[in-house]
Amino acid sequence: MIGETTFDRILIRGGGALLALIWIAPLAYAVWAAFHPPAFEARFELMAPLTLDNFASAWSQAPFARYFLNTIVLVTMILSAQLVLCTLAAFAFARLEFPGKTFLFTLILMQLLVMPDILLVENYKTMRALGLVDTIIAIGLPYFASGFAIFLLRQTFMTIPKELDEAARVEGCSLLGLLWRVYVPLGKPAMLAFGLVSVSHHWNNFLWPLIITNSVETRPLTVGLSIFATTDSGTEWAVINAATLMTSAPLLLGFLLFQRQFVQSFMRAGIK
């Protein structure tokens, strides 16, 4: 008879394997369809011929080089602004005393409960009033601050002993020097964790870039990929899967390379 502990272990591992299979099945199909001729996209044969024609066709049907450049500029711009602004805000909430501190932090936590899609209309009106419609900066500007980043970094900074503050002040360190020399180095695991989440989210973001952009010069990868949905000759699933793999490959490779640091960063981020 299987004991309770053994049964629980089997149940947990079996459930994890099932979820992994559900997640990997679409990716496996995309890889198969992308590297095989259209005649084999829905038919598995062990000796089916391999081809790169689908990738060449996808690359020729859209300016992917421009889309990749726009996306890299976009995620770099957003992450840089978030790290600067959110680090300053998190440090203030963690170590400084000022009127309305609790109230303001409560507002930030409440912002986490608001779905971003609710703000699409107001954000568009703001970008139009600023004359920024159909620009890369218009895609990123509403995301320059992040309530989640402020919360995550604040929790991390609060775990740092205050004795380090006193030691740095004795050495003549200014407030910004204290942040740069003490808190930023010790908060790097949390910053790395948030950075991976931020890049992944804005690399895959579709709805807001679709609304705010109109031209090839400003479209990111996700919006550019949408042109493969339909063509004059019908839906070309092999080409669509090749384009999808080109779009998602950098994120997949990044996660595979940094998955251990990603998990460890959240474990050390100060959230219990």
Disulfide bonds with the S-S distance in Angstrom:
none
